[in-house]
């Protein structure tokens, strides 16, 4: 294995020639680094780029993000998933406004006090934006170092993260710590990829213990996946004229604060649905103009899977005082009718994309 000086020099030279052209690198700021690194969690770079650019147009700095209505932040985030990231960004912005003069603090320990910023994001901001010698260890970095040192690590394991953090700290050049961290990120994203890495073009393959042992495709170790629980729902879009019945999810739990249509557990037939509409909305058969199937849809979260059947229910007349049980959360909530034009401004979960695409087109 090459010594730390040689390894970092080779990687930095490779990075200088092969660095990816990404918008958050063009005019590096602490705020842009924070936003981009938060968006990049569990999300591909090509998906993030347009979201990042729009987000910074809407919220160009910490004060604007801190002062924005949460629903606007969610709308800007719509489609990225893991909406708690967006909520934590605003909470973090407000923390910076209240405690750090509207800016991100310039040291690792203070960064770690901000909600939503963990060891990786703190290390990324500290090294990339402030030039501090702090490791930024994510799944890409664990994969690269697992192979470099032929270590039987798993990417999701906290012990593996700590071990790789120590390894990175040993080779991290103080004068270019941010560039070194990004060189590992880029190497893991473009060369040392999962499955079959492109060892033939890797700048450090001659020093890679896994490559020399022929074990590069075996590392890091894969954690056995447990089957995700499957939940079935019938999504009901109540439409009266140019208005839709919409409700907001609770402020805690899955998809907190996002908007949704009515729903029922299980996959219901139109006859069953009509009975429930009478029970819950006091809708008689004469008040239901039509029930149109919108088809099936599936959405896979990180830990569960939704299988859905959707219906568009056209209403002739409806009482003003209506009630809808929030079936997903087992918490009773009421909703309201909103014009389609207004509803387009609301943030809906990606899980309902198959149905929002129909009613908002």
N, C-alpha and C positions, 0 to 999 in steps of 0.2 A: 504493500500500500504506500502511495506517495505521502511525503510529509505534508503538513498542513499548508505550508507556504507554497509548495509546488501545486497542490490540489487547487487552492484558491486562485492562484495565478492562471492556471489552465481554464478554470471555469469562467473567470472574469474576462479572459481573452475571447473565449467562445461567446460569451454574452455580448461583448462589445460588437461582435460581428453578426449576431443572430437574434438580438433582442426583438421581441414582438412590438409592433407599432400599436400601442393602446392609448386611448384618449386620456386616461388618468395619468399617463407617464409624460404627456407632452408639456404640461404646465403643472408640475408636481406641487401639491399643497397637502397639508395635513388633513383638511376637510375632505378633499377629493379622494385621498387615500382611504380614509375611514369609510366613505360611502361605497367606493368600489370594492373594498375588501369585504364589507358586509354583504353587498349584493352577490359577490362571487362565492359565498358559502353555499354549497349544494346546488350551484347554478353554473352553467357553461359560459365561457367568455363571450362567445358570439351572441348569446341571449342577453347578456348584461349590457353590452355596449350601448344599444339605443335607450335602454332604461336609464343608464348612468347619465347620458347626455340630456335626456328630458328632465330627469330629477334635478340636475344642477341648473337647468333653465328655470325651473319652478322654485327651487330653494337653493340659491347660489351661495349661501353661507349659513353659519350656525344660527345667527339671530333670526333669519327668515324661516328656517326649519323649526326653530323653537316656538315661533309665534303662529305657525300655520295651524288651521283646524286639522284634527287628526284624520277626518274623512278625506281631506285633500291629499294627505300623505299616503293614505291607503290607496286612493285612486291612482296616484303616481306609481304605486308599487304593484298595481293590479296585474296579475299574470306571472309575477315572480315567485309566488308561493312563500310559505314560511313567514306569514305576515307579522309574527312577533318581532322579526328583525326590523320591520319598519317602525313598529311601536317603540322598540328600544332605541332606535336612532333618534326619535323625537325626545324620548325621556333623557337620553344622553345629551342632546343639544340643550335641553333646559337645564341640565346639571352644569354644563359648561357655561351657560349664561349666568347662572346663579353663583357658581363657585370659582370660575376661571376667567371671568371677564369676557365671555362670549367667544372663547377660543379653546382649542384642545391643549391640555397641558403638555409641556415638553419633557416629561420624564415618564418612564415606564410605570412606576408605582402609582402615580396620580392617574395615569390612563386606566389602570386596572380598577380604579374606584368608580368609573363611569359605567352605568348600566348598559349591558349589551356588548361591552368590550371585554373579551377574554384574553388569555395569554397570546394567542396567535395574532389577533388584531392589534393588541397593544405593541407586540414586537414589530409588526409590519409598519404601524404608524411611527414608532420610535426610530426604526432604522431607515425606512424609505423617505420619510418627511423630515426627520430631524438629524439623521446621520448618526444615531446612537448605536453602539455595538450590541444590539439585542437580536437574538434568534427569532425567526417567525416560522414556526413549524406547523404545517398542515399535512394533509394526506399525501400530496405530491412529494413533500420533503421527506416524509417517513419512507415512502416507496424508494426514493433515490438512495437514502442512507442505508436502508435495509439491504439493498443490493450491493452498494459500495463495500459494506463491511460483512456481507453475507450473514445478516442477523435475522433470526426467526421472529420477526416482529409482526404485529397486526396493526392496521391503520387506525382502528377505532379504540385501541387500548391506551388508557392514560399512562400506564407504565412505559409503553413504547414511546409515547410523546416525550416523556421526561428523559428517557435514554437518548433519543435523537436530539433533543434540545441540548443536552450536555455535549454530544458529539459536534453539533453545529458550533457551539460556543468555542470549541477548541480550534476550529479552522476559520472562524469568522475574522476577516481582516478589519481592523478598526477604522482604517481610512476609507474603505468602500463597503461597509457592512450592508447598506441597502442594496447596492448592486449585486453583492454576493447572494443575499437572500433571493433577489429576483432571478439570478442565474439558476438557482436550484428550482425555483418555481417554473421557469421556462423549460428547463431541461426535463422536469417531470411531466410537463404538459405536452411537449412536442417530441421528445426522444425517449425518455425513460418512462414510457406509457404503461398502463396496466396490460396484463396478458403477455404480449410479445413485443418487448422494447426494440427500438431500432439501434441495436448495439453497434452496427457497422458504421454509423455516423456519430456515435457518442464520443465526445472529446476525452472522457476519462475511462473508456472501456478497458484500457491497458492496466488500470489500477483497480478495476471493479472485481471484487472477490467472487460475487455471484456469477459474473460472466466467465471468469476463469474456471469456475467449478461447473459451469453449465447449468446453473440453478436460477438464472435471471427470471425465468417465467414462473418459478415457484414462489418467489418472494415479492412483496411481503406475504405472510400467511393469510389465507382467507378465513374470515370468521364465519362459522356456520350460520346460515340465515334461518330464522324461524319463520314459518308461514304466517303471513299477515292475516289477522281476523278480517272477515268480510261482512260488511253491513249493507243491507238492501233498503232502498228508500224509493218512494214514489214522490216525484217533484210535481207540484201543482201550481201552474201559473194562472192565476185568476185575472182575467182581463175584462174591464168594463169600459167600452168606448176606447179612448186613447190613454187609459190609465191601467196600471198594474198594481196588484196587492203585494207589498214588500214589507218585510220585517227585518229587524236588526238582531244579530246574535248577541249573546251576553258579552260583557267586557273581560271575561276570563274563559279559559278553555280553548278547544279547537276552533280556529278561524274567528277568534274574538273580534267583536265589533263590526264584522263584515255584514253585508246585506245579503238577503236570500229570499227565495219564494217559499210558499207554504210547502209542507212535506209530511209524509206519513211513513212510518216504518213498514218495510215489506214492499213487494211488487204487486200493486193492486190492479184489478180489472176495472173498466169504466163503471160497471154496475156497483162494485164495492165502493169506488170513489164517490159516486153519486150519493150513496147512503151517508158517507162521512161528511160530505159537503152540507147535507141537510142537518146532520147532527151538530156540526161545529160552526156553520155559517148561516144556518136557517135558510138555506137555499132550496127552494122547491124545484121539482123537475121543470115546471113552467118558466122558472127564472133562469134556467141553464139553457143558453142558446145552442151550445155545442160543446162536445168534449173531443178534442183532437189529439191523437197520439203524436208525441214528438220523438219517439224512439228511445232506445236504450243508450246509456252512457256509463262509462267506467272511469273512476279516478283512483289512482294509487298514491297514498300518502307515504310518509317514511315508515309508518308503523301499522297502518290499517288500509283497507280497500273499500271503496264505495261502489256498489252496483246499483244503478238507478234506472227508473222508467219515468219518462216525463209526459205530462199532459197539459195542453192549453185549454182552459175552460173559459168560454165566452159567456158573459153574464148579461142578461137583458136588464134586470133590475136587481138592486141589492139594498138591504137596510144600511143606514149610515153607521149604526153601532154594531160592528162585527168583532168577532173574537177568533183568534187563531192560536192553538197550542204550539209551542216551539218543540217539535218532536225530537229534533237532533240532540238537544241538550237536557231534555226532561225538565225544562224551566218554562213556566207559563209566561208568554209575552203577547202583546198585541201588535198588530201592524197597521199600515195605512195604505190607501191608494195614492199613487204618485203618477204624474204624467210620464209617458215614455221618454219624452225629452229630458225631464228632470232625472229620471231613473238612470239614464246613461251616465250621469255624473257620479253615481254611487259606485262604491268598490264592492264587487262581487267576487267570491272565491273562484279560482280556476276550475274547481271541481264542477261548477255549474256552467262552464264555458259552452258546452254543447247546446244549452238551453238559452243562455243570454244571447248567443249568436243568432238565434231564431227571432227573438222578440225585439232585439235592438238593431236589426239589420236595416 
